[in-house]
């Protein structure tokens, strides 16, 4: 099967979204017993957005002639994740990882795929605020 940098980038981004969906689901479960309604709502929103992006990436890969990479059976979570502060910090770490992944996807795509990747990059960077993140001048580039 022929591959391209764009298809490889889509596959890497899909793999990252698989992990993100898993971790956000686990964080939502851990947060369910906490009294922080805003944190629970932010986790639920982030989860829904990343599920939609994961599904869109699958369609994009299939449309490009690829076979979407499968999710791993499980992903490692840091420990402990019992307080709102710990859960929020992990959610922020995951969101920042996605911003970096989407920045890399922007670099290897063009046209409609690039426009989609830019939208996902910007939206994820903005969504970091729900978990205590602050705006960066060039999100995803480690500046």
Phi, psi and omega in degrees: 000136178281141178233165180220162176302323180294315179294319176300318178296319176298318179296317178298320180291321176298317178300319178294321179292324175303312180295319181297315179299317179299310184294316180297324176298314179296319179295320177299319177297317179293324182282345185299335180266359180272161181273356183280090179298321179298323178293315179300317180294319179295320178294318179296318179296313180299317179302310181301317180297316183289329174296316178298318179294319177302314181294321177295319178298320176302315179295320181295318180294314178299318179296333178272005178089012180260168174255113183304135178297141180276157175288153173288158179297328180199163179230148182283134175252145176290161179228143358273159174226068184244339181254160177301322180296316179293318180294316179298318180297320179291320177298320178295318179299318180294315179299318180295323176298321178293322178300315179297318179297317179291327176298319177295324179294320178303320184294335185249003181246172178214167174059223184298323179296319179293317179300319178296316180296319178297316178300317179294320178300309182296313181297321180290320177299318178293322182294341177303330182301328180296341181243023176090006179287157177241148181300144177242149180297322179229081184301138177088355182255005175067032180275000000 
